[in-house]
Structures are given as structure tokens and as C-alpha cells.
Amino acid sequence: MALQPGPVLEETAARFALLSDPTRLHLLSLILERGECTVGELAAAADVSVANASQHLRRLALGGVLGRRRAGQQVYYRVVDDTIKPLCDVVCASVEARASIRVQAEAG
């Protein structure tokens, strides 16, 4: 699958850049694991400030990865892009496999 220069390549690069931040990935993994969550719940679970979590979640929402809804004072986030979970599963499995090989090589 060779991507040609142009809008699709630019959008693909933007999507990977959006997912390249460890805090955003942590927040995203929490939502994938728990389902819809409030900003406060996610901030506490990720051990970051509510303001920091809110900024990262906002970027993920603007990028089309997350959806949000307001209920009174609370803002709830959920994954709306069905490709995110399989993408994360593939990448995480690859990283874990490489780490396992590296550990085995160091022990052997």
C-alpha cells in the first residue's frame, strides 16, 4: 500500500502524529478499556491534571478519534473511530513481541 503525496498522505501523517504522544495514548487506552469516561476520571487514572487531560482529549476529539458529550458540568469522552482499537492492538502486539525478543536475546 504505497501512499502517494497529497491529501491522503497528509491526513495519514496527521493521524499518526496525533497518536504519537504518550499521554494521549494513555488516555486513549483508558477509554478503550473502560468505555465512556469523564475528564476527571481519566485525569485521575492517568495521574495528570484535569487541564492537561482536557487538552489532550480535545485534540483527540478534533482529530476525529474521540466524541464527547456534556451532561451538566461533566464532559464524557468515547472512541468514535472504529479503526483505533485494531490499530492500537496491532502496534502494541508488535512492540510487545519486539520487547520479548530483546529480553530473550539479553538473557541468552
ROKOL-204523 format. One record per residue (C-alpha): residue number from 1; x, y, z. Coordinates in pm, 1 decimal. Each point is the difference from the previous one (the first is absolute). Example, Ala and Ser with C-alpha at 12.3 -4.5 7.8 and 13.67 -1.06 7.14 Angstrom:
# residues 2
<node 1; <1230.0; -450.0; 780.0>>
<node 2; <137.0; 344.0; -66.0>>
//
This chain:
# residues 108
<node 1; <0.0; 0.0; 0.0>>
<node 2; <204.5; 291.5; -125.6>>
<node 3; <-143.5; 339.3; 86.4>>
<node 4; <40.0; 268.5; -260.7>>
<node 5; <82.4; 357.6; 102.6>>
<node 6; <-320.1; 193.8; 52.0>>
<node 7; <-293.2; 30.9; 237.6>>
<node 8; <-15.0; -368.2; 103.8>>
<node 9; <369.8; -7.6; 85.4>>
<node 10; <-30.7; 327.8; 192.6>>
<node 11; <-301.8; -126.0; 195.7>>
<node 12; <175.4; -328.8; 76.9>>
<node 13; <304.2; 185.5; 133.5>>
<node 14; <-226.4; 225.1; 210.1>>
<node 15; <-176.3; -305.7; 148.3>>
<node 16; <329.7; -163.3; 97.7>>
<node 17; <124.4; 329.3; 145.9>>
<node 18; <-318.2; 27.7; 205.7>>
<node 19; <63.8; -346.7; 142.9>>
<node 20; <370.9; 60.5; 61.4>>
<node 21; <-33.2; 157.8; 345.3>>
<node 22; <33.4; -240.5; 298.0>>
<node 23; <-258.9; 185.8; 209.6>>
<node 24; <-254.1; -7.2; -282.2>>
<node 25; <65.1; -370.3; -52.2>>
<node 26; <-46.2; -65.4; 371.5>>
<node 27; <-328.8; 189.8; 7.1>>
<node 28; <-114.7; -177.8; -315.1>>
<node 29; <88.6; -341.1; 144.7>>
<node 30; <-200.0; 82.4; 313.1>>
<node 31; <-305.8; 87.2; -208.6>>
<node 32; <38.9; -315.3; -209.5>>
<node 33; <23.1; -205.6; 319.9>>
<node 34; <-275.6; 171.2; 200.8>>
<node 35; <-235.7; 142.7; -259.5>>
<node 36; <-141.6; 350.3; 30.3>>
<node 37; <168.0; 200.2; 279.5>>
<node 38; <1.4; 350.9; 139.8>>
<node 39; <301.9; 225.0; -23.1>>
<node 40; <44.7; -21.1; 377.4>>
<node 41; <-7.7; -379.2; 0.9>>
<node 42; <255.7; -14.9; -278.9>>
<node 43; <226.9; 261.3; 158.8>>
<node 44; <1.8; -190.4; 331.0>>
<node 45; <66.0; -335.0; -167.2>>
<node 46; <281.7; 144.5; -214.0>>
<node 47; <145.0; 198.2; 293.5>>
<node 48; <-11.8; 330.0; -190.5>>
<node 49; <-179.7; 325.6; 72.7>>
<node 50; <-353.9; 48.5; -124.3>>
<node 51; <121.3; 291.3; -214.3>>
<node 52; <272.1; -215.6; -158.9>>
<node 53; <-240.4; -289.1; -62.9>>
<node 54; <-257.2; 239.2; -142.7>>
<node 55; <248.9; 145.0; -251.0>>
<node 56; <106.4; -345.8; -120.7>>
<node 57; <-358.6; -124.6; -21.0>>
<node 58; <-99.3; 311.5; -193.6>>
<node 59; <272.1; -69.0; -258.1>>
<node 60; <-114.2; -360.4; -36.5>>
<node 61; <-357.9; 121.1; -44.8>>
<node 62; <98.6; 261.6; -258.7>>
<node 63; <193.9; -271.9; -181.9>>
<node 64; <-312.7; -213.5; -26.7>>
<node 65; <119.4; -273.2; 235.2>>
<node 66; <-226.1; 86.1; 293.6>>
<node 67; <-351.6; 129.2; 36.5>>
<node 68; <-121.5; 193.6; 298.5>>
<node 69; <-324.8; 85.3; 168.1>>
<node 70; <-83.4; 238.3; 279.1>>
<node 71; <-224.4; -98.1; 289.7>>
<node 72; <-31.1; 293.9; 236.6>>
<node 73; <350.7; 93.8; 113.0>>
<node 74; <152.4; -327.3; -122.4>>
<node 75; <147.5; -68.2; -341.7>>
<node 76; <9.2; -365.5; -103.5>>
<node 77; <237.2; -137.2; -264.8>>
<node 78; <-35.5; -315.3; -207.2>>
<node 79; <179.2; -149.2; -301.1>>
<node 80; <-188.3; 70.5; -323.5>>
<node 81; <257.2; -120.2; -254.1>>
<node 82; <-42.9; -376.4; -40.7>>
<node 83; <351.0; -37.1; -146.6>>
<node 84; <177.6; 114.9; 316.3>>
<node 85; <-32.6; -318.4; 208.4>>
<node 86; <127.3; -235.3; -272.7>>
<node 87; <282.7; 241.8; -80.0>>
<node 88; <102.9; 18.6; 366.6>>
<node 89; <-26.9; -378.4; 34.8>>
<node 90; <229.6; -60.7; -298.1>>
<node 91; <260.1; 257.4; 104.7>>
<node 92; <0.3; -105.8; 366.8>>
<node 93; <34.4; -369.0; -93.5>>
<node 94; <295.6; 84.9; -222.1>>
<node 95; <169.3; 207.7; 271.4>>
<node 96; <-55.2; -273.9; 259.3>>
<node 97; <138.9; -267.4; -235.3>>
<node 98; <311.4; 206.0; -70.1>>
<node 99; <50.2; 62.8; 372.9>>
<node 100; <-31.5; -372.4; 70.1>>
<node 101; <258.8; -83.1; -265.8>>
<node 102; <234.4; 263.3; 141.1>>
<node 103; <-36.2; -138.7; 354.8>>
<node 104; <63.8; -354.7; -122.6>>
<node 105; <307.6; 114.6; -192.5>>
<node 106; <139.3; 178.6; 306.2>>
<node 107; <-62.0; -306.4; 219.8>>
<node 108; <137.0; -250.4; -251.1>>
//
